[in-house]
């Protein structure tokens, strides 16, 4: 409706038109200025200009009734926004209730590991439950003491000499509380304070390391430092004149039961701009599903018929996971004819010029063993989980990998989107199946043999991020248990190696201990155990700068390579602390060789980009490329629209007991902090507890099929 008011008589001009539109569930208000608004005192933004009580240009002031009408509508709009927030909260609570009723616990997945006993499987969860029950018991004591007027702060307790007499004990409850305070002061506070101080020192060391990495990143940006290849691929005409200037390249695509993405990876690799006679593509299929095997084999045969130099390999004895798969492929007799090997996981899509931008770096650089490209993500904006992963991985590639590559010529191989000199792989001993991080293993062994690495931040390879928390959790467990396994195995080799003292120190103290062991240890211990315990033992203290200011500064540094993600800085900080429980558990499993350290679960892919990427390849690639490169055959993909859609599998969620137990521990500590006015500690504990609660109920990311 568009109401108008006759404010000054029949011939008076109309005031500001107000249009009220119904947009379920709330009203939306739009204000449209009339042509004469400027004459009658309406500001350009639809509001009123009160800079003077009289009318401008001879006009009269606005009627108070119209002003009241507009203000009331604005108030209604604000109330509608609050209602939408309440609706969202109710919807979240409803989703949580449904997931509690129908979700599966994470113990269901853990039960699939037959080599690990139930006692070992629940060891970490049991410890967290003990802390939770203790905190509940202590909270009961503190609440009773608070209402009885016995509650004393840490400063007051330090002044007490004889606790029972100071309390004036007259009954059993008073005696129990006095005894509890005495035990707290004499026996609990000193070790807890020592642990807190140790974690703070580790926190500061790790923060200093991160700050130095960021300074190196700024220096690289300021000086515009980047690896420059020696161009020995002279021009595109070489494809016509011959392939003598192009080295022989082997391309490997290891995959296992990944039918969602096999088409896009095979299509992208088959379209690489490289002479057909100088490239061989190995599709290394470890699938145990006959249907998936058939689909992948059929796809390879289609590309063979279109002229691609591609072969299909399937192992009879599927041992050693990805490392065993790659090792088996490298044992083929024809591998000796190739100089370099490029590796792409099943969901990776290299650009057409990937080899032309990576291989030239090897020219006249005989010490170079690896060229690693960075990852980019086709689904980074899919949900909150993928946005937070994007922040983490952008920092990993642009800061950690780039700085280490420029200044140390060493970093951990990412397992994909990289090109190896085959001689370097052989010199390092080839692929070994001894850990679940075969990529880091081969990188460390190659570094110990004197090979150098280059990281190319400007060469990107698209891939997928895990969209469900279950998939991400499994991936992170493998990524954090494997390095501890590797550290146990590599430490003697590092000490005996002939590399310099500083390189040994970097490997042991920075690469392994600080970034792979200390980081998950202090993150979990300091923020998930020590901080809530200091609420119940106030004699042990954590300063506010440890709880708030330093973590906020580190989060700001982490988000620098992905500034567009700045609005998610607070969820990122909370989520990283939430993931510390998984990383800490994985680190302990790898360090002490527990059963879950050998767990390997292929990260679930969604295949969202496969169809679109294949069509884009068809648009970019002409029917006949120079040098005889084949054009993609997309008949099968083109028929997808006409085929009936399969019924989607039923999705479910898991309930994660460790995260839920820690959520209640932190929320209990937040309640306790209200009694002692801990300030910023309360807000941190409250929001961190809510973060654990959301993750524990699997309310972040997509549900799994």
C-alpha positions in Angstrom: 0.0 0.0 0.0 1.1 3.6 -0.6 -0.5 5.9 1.9 -0.5 9.7 1.3 -1.6 12.3 3.8 -3.2 15.7 3.1 -1.1 17.6 5.6 -1.4 21.2 4.5 -4.6 21.3 2.4 -6.0 20.0 -0.9 -3.2 21.5 -3.0 -0.4 20.5 -0.7 2.3 18.3 -2.2 2.5 14.7 -1.1 5.1 13.6 1.5 7.5 10.7 1.4 5.8 7.6 -0.1 6.2 4.4 2.1 5.8 1.1 0.5 5.2 -1.9 2.8 5.9 -5.3 1.1 5.1 -8.6 2.7 8.1 -10.9 2.6 7.4 -14.0 4.6 7.9 -14.2 7.5 8.7 -10.5 8.1 7.7 -7.1 6.6 10.2 -5.2 4.4 9.9 -1.4 4.2 11.1 0.7 1.3 11.0 4.5 1.3 10.8 6.3 -2.0 11.4 10.1 -2.1 8.9 12.2 -4.0 10.1 14.7 -6.6 9.5 17.5 -4.2 11.3 16.0 -1.3 14.3 18.3 -1.6 11.9 21.3 -1.4 10.1 20.0 1.8 13.1 19.0 3.9 13.6 15.3 3.1 17.2 14.2 3.1 18.7 12.3 0.2 18.7 8.9 2.0 15.0 8.9 2.6 15.2 10.3 6.2 14.4 13.8 7.4 16.6 16.8 7.5 16.2 18.5 10.9 19.1 20.9 10.4 16.8 23.9 11.2 13.2 24.1 12.4 11.9 26.1 9.5 11.1 24.8 6.0 13.7 25.3 3.2 13.0 27.2 0.0 9.8 28.7 1.4 8.2 25.3 2.2 6.7 24.4 5.6 8.0 21.8 8.1 6.8 18.2 8.0 3.8 17.0 10.0 4.7 15.1 13.2 2.1 12.4 12.4 4.0 11.4 9.2 7.4 11.4 11.0 5.8 9.1 13.7 4.5 6.8 10.9 7.9 6.3 9.3 9.6 5.8 12.7 7.0 3.2 13.7 7.6 1.3 10.5 11.3 1.4 11.0 10.8 0.1 14.5 8.6 -2.7 13.1 11.3 -3.6 10.6 13.9 -3.8 13.4 11.6 -6.0 15.5 11.1 -8.3 12.4 14.9 -8.8 12.2 15.0 -9.8 15.9 12.2 -12.2 15.2 14.2 -13.7 12.3 17.1 -14.2 14.7 14.8 -15.9 17.2 13.4 -18.1 14.4 16.9 -19.1 13.4 17.8 -20.0 17.0 14.6 -22.1 17.3 15.5 -23.8 14.0 19.0 -24.6 15.2 17.6 -26.0 18.5 15.2 -28.2 16.5 18.0 -29.4 14.3 20.0 -30.3 17.3 17.1 -32.2 18.8 16.6 -34.2 15.6 20.3 -35.0 15.4 20.4 -36.2 19.0 17.4 -38.4 18.3 18.6 -40.0 15.0 22.4 -39.4 14.9 25.1 -42.1 15.2 27.9 -41.7 17.7 31.5 -41.6 16.5 32.1 -44.9 18.3 30.2 -46.7 15.5 32.9 -45.7 13.0 35.7 -46.5 15.5 34.3 -50.0 15.9 35.3 -50.7 12.3 39.0 -50.9 13.4 39.4 -54.6 14.4 43.0 -54.2 15.6 42.2 -51.7 18.3 40.6 -52.8 21.5 37.6 -51.0 22.9 39.6 -49.9 26.0 42.2 -48.1 23.8 39.4 -46.7 21.7 37.7 -44.9 24.6 40.9 -43.9 26.5 40.8 -40.3 25.5 37.1 -39.9 25.9 37.3 -41.4 29.4 39.9 -38.8 30.4 37.6 -36.0 29.2 34.7 -37.5 31.1 36.7 -37.6 34.3 37.5 -33.9 33.9 33.8 -33.2 33.2 32.5 -35.0 36.3 35.2 -33.4 38.5 34.2 -29.9 37.2 30.5 -30.6 37.9 31.4 -31.7 41.4 33.6 -28.7 42.0 30.9 -26.4 40.5 28.5 -27.7 43.1 30.9 -27.0 45.9 31.6 -23.5 44.6 27.9 -22.6 44.2 27.1 -23.7 47.7 30.1 -21.8 49.0 29.1 -18.7 47.1 25.6 -18.6 48.5 27.0 -19.3 52.0 29.3 -16.4 51.7 32.5 -18.5 51.9 33.7 -17.8 48.4 37.2 -16.1 48.5 39.3 -14.9 45.6 42.8 -16.1 44.8 44.4 -13.0 46.5 42.5 -13.5 49.7 43.3 -17.2 49.8 47.1 -16.5 49.6 46.7 -14.4 52.8 45.1 -17.3 54.8 47.5 -19.2 57.0 45.2 -21.6 58.9 42.2 -22.2 56.6 39.8 -24.0 59.0 40.1 -21.3 61.7 39.8 -18.6 59.1 36.5 -20.0 58.0 35.3 -20.4 61.6 34.3 -24.1 61.0 31.0 -25.0 62.7 29.7 -27.9 60.7 30.5 -30.8 58.3 29.9 -28.8 55.1 32.1 -26.0 56.3 34.8 -28.5 57.2 34.6 -30.2 53.8 34.9 -26.9 51.9 37.8 -25.7 54.1 39.5 -29.0 53.4 38.8 -28.6 49.7 40.3 -25.1 49.7 43.4 -26.4 51.5 43.9 -29.3 49.0 43.4 -26.8 46.2 46.0 -24.4 47.5 48.6 -26.9 48.6 48.4 -29.7 45.9 46.3 -28.7 42.9 47.3 -25.1 42.2 51.1 -25.6 41.9 51.1 -28.3 39.3 48.3 -26.7 37.4 50.1 -23.4 37.4 53.3 -25.1 36.2 51.4 -26.8 33.4 49.8 -23.4 32.5 53.2 -21.7 32.4 54.7 -24.4 30.3 51.9 -24.2 27.8 52.1 -20.4 27.7 55.9 -20.7 26.9 55.2 -23.2 24.1 52.4 -20.9 22.9 54.7 -17.9 22.7 57.4 -20.0 20.9 54.9 -21.2 18.3 53.5 -17.6 18.0 57.0 -16.3 17.4 57.5 -19.0 14.7 54.3 -17.9 13.0 55.2 -14.3 13.2 58.6 -15.0 11.6 56.8 -16.9 8.8 54.5 -13.9 8.2 57.5 -11.5 8.1 59.1 -13.7 5.5 55.8 -13.6 3.6 55.7 -9.8 3.7 59.4 -9.7 2.5 58.6 -11.9 -0.4 55.6 -9.7 -1.3 57.6 -6.5 -0.9 60.6 -7.7 -2.9 58.4 -9.6 -5.4 60.5 -12.7 -5.0 59.4 -15.8 -6.9 61.2 -18.7 -8.7 62.0 -17.9 -12.3 62.4 -20.9 -14.7 65.1 -21.0 -17.4 63.0 -21.2 -20.5 64.1 -24.1 -22.6 60.7 -24.6 -24.2 61.3 -22.0 -26.7 57.9 -21.4 -28.3 54.6 -23.0 -29.1 55.9 -23.7 -32.7 58.1 -26.5 -31.2 54.9 -28.6 -31.1 54.9 -28.5 -34.9 58.6 -28.9 -35.5 59.1 -31.8 -33.1 59.2 -32.8 -29.4 63.0 -32.8 -29.0 62.9 -29.9 -26.5 60.3 -31.5 -24.3 61.4 -34.1 -21.7 59.6 -37.3 -21.1 56.9 -36.9 -18.4 54.9 -39.6 -16.6 51.6 -38.5 -15.1 50.0 -40.6 -12.3 46.4 -40.4 -11.1 46.0 -42.6 -8.0 42.4 -43.2 -7.0 40.3 -45.5 -4.8 36.5 -45.8 -5.1 36.2 -42.2 -6.2 33.6 -42.4 -8.9 32.3 -38.9 -8.2 35.5 -37.3 -9.6 37.3 -39.7 -11.9 36.0 -38.1 -15.1 37.2 -34.6 -14.3 40.7 -35.6 -13.3 41.2 -37.9 -16.4 39.8 -35.2 -18.7 42.0 -32.4 -17.2 45.2 -34.5 -17.4 44.5 -35.8 -21.0 44.2 -32.2 -22.1 47.6 -31.1 -20.8 49.4 -29.1 -23.4 52.4 -31.4 -24.0 53.5 -33.5 -27.0 51.6 -36.8 -27.0 54.8 -38.8 -27.7 56.4 -37.3 -24.6 53.8 -38.0 -22.0 52.2 -41.1 -20.5 49.2 -41.1 -18.2 48.8 -43.8 -15.6 45.4 -44.2 -14.0 46.2 -46.1 -10.8 42.9 -47.5 -9.7 42.8 -49.1 -6.3 39.0 -49.4 -6.2 37.6 -52.6 -4.6 34.1 -51.8 -6.1 33.6 -53.6 -9.4 31.2 -51.0 -10.7 33.7 -48.2 -10.0 36.5 -50.2 -11.7 34.3 -50.7 -14.8 33.5 -47.0 -15.0 37.1 -45.8 -14.7 38.3 -48.4 -17.2 35.7 -47.5 -19.7 36.6 -43.8 -19.3 40.3 -44.6 -20.0 39.4 -46.6 -23.1 37.4 -43.7 -24.5 40.4 -41.4 -24.1 42.7 -44.1 -25.7 40.3 -44.2 -28.7 40.7 -40.4 -29.0 44.5 -40.6 -29.2 45.5 -40.0 -25.6 48.6 -41.8 -24.3 46.9 -43.3 -21.2 46.9 -46.7 -19.5 44.7 -48.3 -16.8 46.3 -50.2 -13.9 44.6 -52.1 -11.1 46.5 -53.9 -8.4 45.6 -57.5 -7.5 47.3 -57.2 -4.1 46.1 -53.9 -2.7 48.6 -53.2 0.1 50.1 -50.0 1.4 47.3 -47.7 0.4 48.4 -44.8 -1.8 52.2 -45.4 -1.2 51.8 -49.0 -2.3 49.9 -48.0 -5.3 52.5 -45.5 -6.4 55.3 -47.9 -5.7 53.7 -50.6 -7.8 53.4 -48.1 -10.7 57.0 -47.0 -10.5 58.1 -50.6 -10.9 56.8 -50.8 -14.4 59.6 -51.4 -16.9 58.8 -48.4 -19.1 59.3 -45.9 -16.3 63.0 -45.9 -17.0 62.2 -44.0 -20.3 60.8 -41.0 -18.4 62.6 -38.2 -16.6 59.8 -36.6 -14.5 56.6 -37.8 -12.8 53.6 -35.5 -12.1 51.1 -36.7 -9.5 47.5 -35.6 -9.2 44.9 -37.0 -6.8 41.5 -38.0 -8.2 39.8 -34.6 -7.5 42.6 -32.4 -8.9 42.3 -30.6 -12.2 45.5 -29.1 -13.5 45.4 -26.3 -16.0 46.3 -26.9 -19.6 49.7 -25.3 -19.2 50.6 -26.9 -15.9 53.6 -28.9 -17.2 54.9 -25.9 -19.2 54.9 -23.8 -16.1 56.6 -26.4 -13.8 59.0 -28.5 -15.9 61.2 -25.6 -17.0 62.3 -25.0 -13.4 64.3 -28.3 -13.7 66.4 -27.0 -16.6 70.1 -26.5 -15.6 69.2 -27.2 -11.9 70.4 -30.7 -11.3 69.8 -30.3 -7.5 66.1 -29.7 -7.9 64.0 -32.7 -7.0 60.5 -31.3 -6.6 58.3 -28.5 -8.0 55.1 -28.1 -6.0 52.1 -26.1 -7.1 49.5 -24.6 -4.8 45.9 -25.7 -4.4 42.8 -23.7 -5.1 39.3 -24.9 -4.2 36.2 -25.1 -6.3 33.9 -25.3 -3.3 35.5 -22.9 -0.8 32.3 -21.0 -0.4 30.0 -24.1 -0.1 29.4 -23.9 3.6 31.0 -22.6 6.8 33.3 -25.6 7.1 34.8 -25.1 3.7 35.3 -21.4 4.3 37.2 -22.1 7.5 39.3 -24.7 5.7 40.1 -22.2 3.0 41.6 -19.8 5.6 43.8 -22.5 7.0 45.1 -23.8 3.7 45.6 -20.4 2.2 48.0 -19.7 5.1 49.6 -23.1 4.7 50.4 -22.5 1.0 51.1 -18.8 0.7 53.0 -18.4 4.0 54.4 -21.8 5.2 55.1 -23.5 1.9 56.2 -20.3 0.0 58.5 -19.0 2.8 60.1 -22.4 3.4 60.6 -22.9 -0.3 62.2 -19.5 -0.9 64.5 -19.4 2.2 65.1 -23.1 2.9 64.5 -25.0 -0.4 62.5 -27.5 1.7 58.9 -28.1 2.7 56.6 -31.1 3.0 55.3 -32.5 -0.3 51.5 -32.2 -0.4 51.1 -35.5 -2.1 49.5 -34.1 -5.3 49.8 -31.2 -7.8 53.6 -31.7 -7.9 56.3 -32.8 -10.3 59.2 -35.0 -9.1 62.5 -35.7 -10.8 62.4 -39.5 -11.0 66.1 -39.7 -10.1 65.3 -37.9 -6.8 62.6 -40.4 -5.9 64.9 -43.3 -6.6 67.8 -41.7 -4.7 65.5 -41.3 -1.7 64.5 -45.0 -1.7 61.2 -44.7 -3.5 57.7 -44.8 -2.0 57.4 -46.6 1.4 54.3 -47.9 3.0 55.5 -47.4 6.6 53.2 -44.3 7.4 50.0 -42.8 6.3 51.8 -39.6 5.2 53.9 -41.1 2.3 54.2 -37.7 0.7 56.0 -36.2 3.8 58.1 -39.3 4.1 59.5 -39.1 0.6 60.1 -35.4 1.0 62.1 -35.8 4.2 64.2 -38.6 2.7 64.9 -36.6 -0.4 65.9 -33.6 1.6 68.3 -35.7 3.7 69.9 -36.7 0.4 70.5 -33.1 -0.6 67.6 -32.5 -3.1 66.1 -29.0 -3.2 62.4 -28.1 -3.6 60.6 -25.2 -5.3 57.1 -24.0 -4.5 55.1 -22.1 -7.1 52.5 -19.9 -5.6 51.3 -18.6 -8.9 50.6 -22.0 -10.4 47.3 -23.3 -9.1 45.6 -26.7 -9.3 41.9 -26.9 -8.5 40.5 -29.5 -6.1 37.8 -30.1 -3.5 37.6 -29.4 0.2 35.8 -31.9 2.4 32.2 -30.6 2.9 31.2 -32.8 5.9 32.8 -32.7 9.3 33.2 -36.5 9.3 35.3 -36.4 6.2 37.3 -33.4 7.4 37.9 -35.1 10.8 39.2 -38.3 9.2 41.5 -36.3 6.9 42.9 -34.3 9.8 43.4 -37.4 11.9 45.6 -38.9 9.1 47.5 -35.7 8.6 48.4 -35.4 12.3 49.0 -39.0 13.3 51.3 -39.7 10.3 53.9 -37.1 11.0 54.4 -38.5 14.5 54.9 -42.0 13.1 57.3 -40.5 10.6 59.2 -38.6 13.3 59.9 -41.8 15.3 61.1 -43.5 12.1 63.2 -40.7 10.7 64.9 -39.3 13.8 67.9 -41.7 13.6 68.3 -41.0 9.9 68.2 -37.2 10.5 70.8 -37.5 13.2 73.1 -39.6 11.0 72.6 -37.6 7.8 75.3 -35.4 6.3 73.2 -32.3 6.0 74.2 -29.2 7.9 73.4 -28.5 11.6 70.9 -25.8 10.8 69.0 -28.1 8.4 68.9 -30.8 11.0 67.7 -28.4 13.6 65.0 -27.1 11.3 63.8 -30.6 10.6 63.7 -31.8 14.2 62.6 -28.7 16.2 60.6 -26.7 13.7 59.2 -29.1 11.1 58.4 -31.9 13.4 58.4 -30.9 17.1 57.1 -27.3 17.0 54.6 -27.5 14.1 53.5 -31.2 14.3 53.7 -32.0 18.1 53.8 -28.8 20.2 51.0 -27.0 18.3 48.3 -29.6 18.8 49.6 -30.3 22.4 49.4 -26.8 23.7 46.3 -25.8 21.8 44.3 -28.6 23.4 46.0 -28.6 26.8 45.9 -24.8 27.3 42.5 -23.9 25.9 40.5 -27.1 26.6 42.0 -28.3 29.9 44.1 -25.8 31.7 41.8 -22.8 31.1 38.6 -24.4 32.4 40.5 -25.9 35.3 41.7 -22.5 36.4 38.1 -21.5 36.9 37.8 -24.2 39.7 41.3 -23.6 41.0 41.6 -19.8 40.9 45.0 -19.9 42.6 46.4 -20.9 39.2 45.9 -18.1 36.8 46.0 -17.4 33.1 46.4 -13.7 32.1 43.9 -12.2 29.7 46.5 -11.7 27.0 47.0 -15.4 26.7 43.2 -16.1 26.4 42.3 -13.2 24.1 44.9 -10.9 22.7 47.6 -13.3 21.5 45.1 -15.7 19.9 43.3 -12.8 18.2 46.7 -11.5 16.8 47.6 -15.0 15.5 44.2 -15.3 13.9 44.7 -12.0 12.2 48.0 -13.2 10.8 46.4 -16.5 9.7 43.8 -14.7 7.7 46.2 -12.3 5.8 46.4 -14.5 2.7 42.6 -14.8 2.5 41.4 -11.3 3.5 38.0 -11.9 1.9 37.4 -14.3 4.8 37.9 -11.6 7.4 34.2 -11.8 8.6 34.9 -15.4 9.7 37.9 -14.6 11.9 36.1 -15.3 15.2 34.5 -18.6 14.0 37.9 -19.5 12.6 39.6 -19.0 16.0 37.0 -21.0 17.8 36.9 -23.8 15.2 40.7 -24.2 15.3 40.6 -24.7 19.1 37.7 -27.1 18.6 39.7 -29.2 16.1 42.5 -29.4 18.6 40.8 -32.4 20.3 41.0 -34.4 17.0 44.6 -33.3 16.3 45.8 -34.0 19.8 44.3 -37.4 19.8 45.8 -38.2 16.4 49.2 -36.9 17.5 49.1 -39.2 20.6 48.1 -42.1 18.4 50.9 -41.6 16.0 53.5 -40.9 18.6 52.8 -44.1 20.6 51.8 -46.2 17.6 48.2 -46.9 18.6 45.8 -48.7 16.4 44.1 -45.6 15.0 47.5 -44.3 13.7 47.3 -46.7 10.8 43.7 -45.8 9.9 43.3 -44.7 6.3 40.0 -43.5 5.0 39.7 -41.9 1.5 38.3 -38.4 1.9 34.8 -38.3 0.6 34.4 -36.2 -2.6 31.2 -34.6 -3.8 32.1 -34.3 -7.5 30.3 -30.9 -7.7 32.5 -29.5 -10.4 33.1 -32.6 -12.6 30.3 -32.0 -15.2 30.9 -28.2 -15.4 34.6 -28.6 -15.7 34.4 -31.1 -18.5 32.1 -28.8 -20.4 34.5 -25.9 -19.9 37.4 -28.1 -21.2 35.3 -28.8 -24.3 34.8 -25.1 -24.9 38.5 -24.2 -24.4 40.0 -27.1 -26.4 39.8 -27.1 -30.2 39.0 -30.3 -32.0 42.6 -30.7 -33.1 45.5 -29.2 -31.1 48.9 -28.6 -32.3 51.1 -31.6 -31.7 48.2 -34.0 -32.0 46.7 -33.5 -28.6 43.3 -35.1 -28.4 40.0 -33.3 -27.8 37.8 -34.6 -25.0 35.0 -37.0 -25.7 32.0 -35.7 -23.8 29.2 -37.9 -25.2 28.6 -39.6 -21.9 28.5 -36.3 -20.0 26.2 -34.7 -22.5 23.7 -37.6 -22.0 23.6 -37.0 -18.2 20.8 -34.5 -18.5 18.6 -37.0 -20.4 19.2 -39.8 -18.0 16.9 -40.3 -15.1 18.3 -39.1 -11.8 19.1 -41.7 -9.2 17.5 -41.4 -5.9 19.9 -39.7 -3.5 21.2 -41.8 -0.6 19.8 -41.1 2.8 22.0 -38.7 4.8 22.7 -38.9 8.4 24.9 -37.2 11.0 27.2 -38.4 13.8 27.3 -37.3 17.4 30.9 -36.8 18.5 31.2 -37.7 22.2 34.6 -36.1 22.8 33.5 -32.8 21.5 30.2 -32.9 23.4 32.0 -33.8 26.7 34.4 -30.9 26.2 31.5 -28.6 25.4 29.9 -29.3 28.7 33.3 -29.0 30.5 33.8 -25.5 29.0 30.2 -24.4 29.6 30.5 -25.6 33.2 33.7 -23.6 33.6 32.0 -20.6 32.1 29.2 -20.9 34.7 31.9 -21.1 37.4 33.7 -18.0 36.1 30.5 -16.0 36.7 31.0 -16.6 40.5 34.6 -15.2 40.4 34.1 -12.4 37.8 36.8 -13.7 35.5 36.0 -11.1 32.8 37.2 -12.0 29.3 37.6 -15.7 30.4 33.8 -16.1 30.7 33.1 -15.0 27.2 35.9 -17.1 25.7 34.7 -20.2 27.6 31.1 -19.6 26.7 31.6 -19.2 23.0 34.2 -22.0 22.9 31.8 -24.3 24.6 29.1 -23.4 22.1 31.5 -24.1 19.3 32.3 -27.5 20.7 28.5 -28.1 21.1 27.8 -27.3 17.5 30.6 -29.5 16.2 29.7 -32.3 18.6 26.1 -32.4 17.2 27.5 -32.2 13.6 25.8 -28.9 12.9 28.7 -27.7 10.8 29.2 -28.8 7.2 27.1 -31.2 5.2 25.7 -34.4 6.4 27.2 -37.6 5.1 25.6 -40.3 3.0 
